[in-house]
């Protein structure tokens, strides 16, 4: 799970860094108060760092916190760009809405990783 999430974060973040992310327009419309040519690559770099943090076991606790904060931010378009996310609010999401809602699975994966990491840490201390 940890490696799968790392791959997704590094891959999607890299696309933002090099300027070919299909989510670029969505980010630009959601965070309209920042210059997209700066914000999107910085966001991509943060995502790559989250991915790399998932690969380094001792960084997992901090990385999970950063990942969960990032996931909260990814929900913003559901409220800011409702028309882009839903054909009929709240039960008929568009493809963009589905792209965002699937992040619930990433959050679940992060919580599984956190639980496993915490259990391993607790048993080592006993």
N, C-alpha and C positions, 0 to 999 in steps of 0.2 A: 504494500500500500504506500509506504514511504517513498519508494523508488518511482512508483507510477505517478504520484503527485509531483515529485521532483521533475520528472520528464515533462509533464503538462506545464508546470510553471516555467521551466527553462525554455521550452519550445515556444509557448505563447508570448513570454516576455521577450525572447529574441526577435520574434516577428515585429513587436512594437519598436524595438531598438533600431532595426534596419528599415522601418517604415512601410512594412507590407502586411500589417495586421488587419484582418477583416473587421476587427472591433475598433479600429482607429476612429471612424466616424462617430460611433456610439460614445466613445470616451470624449471626443471633441464636443459633442452636443451636450453631454452630461456635465462636464467640467469646463463650461464655456468661459469662465473668468480667468483661465490660464491659457497661455499661448500653447497651442497643440504641438507645435514643432519642438517645444522644450518639454512640455508635460508628458506627452506620450512616450518618448524615449526614456525619460526618468522613471515613469511607471513601469516600463518594460525592464529597466535595470533592477528595480525593486523586486519585480516578479522573478527575475533570474536569481537574485540573491536569496529569495525565499526558497527557490528550487535547490540551490546549492546548500542552503542551511539544512534542508531536509536530508541531504546526503551525509552530513557530518553529525554523527549521533549526539555529541555533547551540545550541539547547538539546537537540537530538536525542541526543547521547551520554549526558548525565545522565538524560534522560527514559527512554531504553532501559534503563538500569540500574534505575531505579525501577519500570518496567513489569515487568522480569524478576523483581524482588523481589516485586512484587504477584502475579505469576503463581505463584510458589512458594507464597505464602500461600493462593491459591485452591485448591491441591491438598489442603489440610488436611482438608476434609470427607471425602475418599476414605478417610482413615484414622480420623478421629474419629467420623464418622457413616456407617460402612460399610453399615449396614442401609438407610439412606436412599439410598445411592448405587448399591447393587447388589441385584438380585434373587438372583443367584448370583455370589458373589465368585470370581474376579476377571473373569469373562468376560461376564456379563450385566448391564450397567449399567441402572439405572432412568433415567427422564428427567432426574432431578437429576444422576445420574452422567454422563450424556451431556453435559449442560450444562457440567460441570466438565472432562471429558475434551477437549471441543472447544477448550479453552484451549491445547492443543498447537499448534493452527493459529495462534493469536495469538502464541505464542512464536516459531514459525517466521517469521511476518511481521516480528516485531521484529528477529530475527536478519538477515533480508534487508535491512531498513532500515539496521541497524548496519553491515552489510558494504558496502552502497552508500555510506553516509555516510563510512566509513573509507577506502574506495577514492578517493572524491572528495577527501578531505582529504590523502591521501598523494600524489596526482598534483599537487595544487596546491603542495605543498612541494618537489617535484622541479623 
